[in-house]
């Protein structure tokens, strides 16, 4: 989630949020983004299915956290471009009083967030323009909207893969989780090398040659470090299609290139 050059919007430089938007069927992308999206898909033909499975996991996780766990506050870091069924829409459809703070640092995300991330009258949404690694800024600004004496769900979906150093990524997770109280939750989704390793590695190499920011794929064992000290919900860290699939979901038995997990802070 590092900035584009000088934080400015550059349509000629492919960027993760816009490529992801393209895979999700959105319209907020440019020719350069679509070109890279198509190139990556040549290595991983199922990448669109994987991207959409990641988005579906977000929706199921939020519904579980609001409906089953009683969470009413979310800190969504690395939100990407607004599409259908954003975190606040899913949460506030169940509990209108829910409060959501988004964070990203893509200029296009910022422009759209201000226009589209509106709240129900009973709840609240806010947007932080910051890099995921700048946890001090994220937490300071989030306190304007969220009550850090009450449980908060920290969402890190598709963002830690843009922090290449394992210890740095772990540090981001630890600082955010340390800041929220007992009863809070951590939800993570991250691309993996464990599904079709050679094809995944080739796709990541293609991405890193043509798009920004560079991406790092990880194995399940490394992802489990992020949940240490927390109570990992069943079924643990799994491919996104297999985390609490909806009844009758035709993709529930398939594997996608995204792993995910949700855990509760004791």
Buried (B, 14 or more C-beta within 10 A) or exposed (E): BBBBEEEEBBEEBBBBBBBBBBBBEBEBBBEBBBBBBEBBBEBBEBBBBBBBBBBBBBBBBBBBBBEEBEBBBBBBBBBBBBBEBBBBBBBBBEBEEBBBBBBBBBBBBBEBBEEEBEBBEEBBBBBBBBBBBBBEBBBEBBEEBBEBEBBBBBBBBBBBBBBEEEEEBBBBBBBBBEBBEEBBBBBBBBBBBBBBEEBBEBBBEBBBEBBBBBBBBBEBEBBBBBBEEBEBBEEBBBBBBBBBBEEEBEBEEBBBBBBBBBBBBE
